[in-house]
Amino acid sequence: MDIVPKNEFITLDTLETYIQKYPEDAEKWLEFIKDPAEEAVKLRRTRYIDKELNEDLYKTHSDLHNVESDVPIEHFNDGCLFCKKSWISTDGVPTTTLICGHKFHTVCSMIDQYNGDTTRCIVPNCDIDTWDYVRKIVRSKEKSKTKSENILLEALEKRKDFRDSLKDLKQQVSNVTSKYNSVRGMIAGGRKEFIHKHLYSLNQIQNDLNEGVKYVRESENMHNYKEALRTYRKKASILFRKYHISFRELRERGLLRTSWRLRYVLERHSSPFSYYRMGIRMYPGKKLWKDTLEQSDTEGEEEEENI
């Protein structure tokens, strides 16, 4: 029996009654209740890189703050409370009405969302956040869809052809799981054998690495670095407080240039050094190791010959 619903607003009770009578149509209903808007949302969320803007549209909204309002704005009926421009002086500029019924310029409302990550209404004594209601509506829709899917899947579980297909699929999953665990066991066993065979060498390497880290931490270079960093932070704190500017603002304007690694240190975003860079990683299938000290000596000799 083909499904030809009169409308898309079908109650769960109606759906359950129908499926009890026609269980062979369960998979058709599962396809029917898929929301096509979900795919559209995924497409809209795709980020378009280097997409050209409509210059006329951009100019209309960017020049909005230069418009002079003909009357003082004290009430939301008179104009947009974000930019304080009257509706008359900004005639033709798109507007948005929030769920509470208060109207604002679309671009003003979006800028407020961009800066504050909220859609809370700024009209006095309102304080309604549109997203609270949108979130509840969407979750209610998802909950109803889940209930519908559960009704249809329960109907499928009662059908013999579905149970047979599911049984065969479970056997295939069990077969893949067995083979997968067998390969994982071989890999784990190979690792254990490797550690057992080269245990002395591995411990020697680990001890050398630990000694190398200790040497760096106690070195004069490390002491000089910490002293220089303390001096910088004292001077930076004085400058930032005096001129009310930050390290990031100086860097963005090209007044202060540093590498991205050093910037993270100066802005206190990360620890200064990663001692993992002193370690080595050994992976199966990689090329054999070469002496890096010999390579650096050879490169130095070639540079001298070129000079």
Beta strands, then each sheet from edge to edge (+ up, - down):
strand 1: 79-80
strand 2: 85-86
strand 3: 95-97
strand 4: 103-105
sheet 1: 1+ 2-
sheet 2: 3+ 4-
end
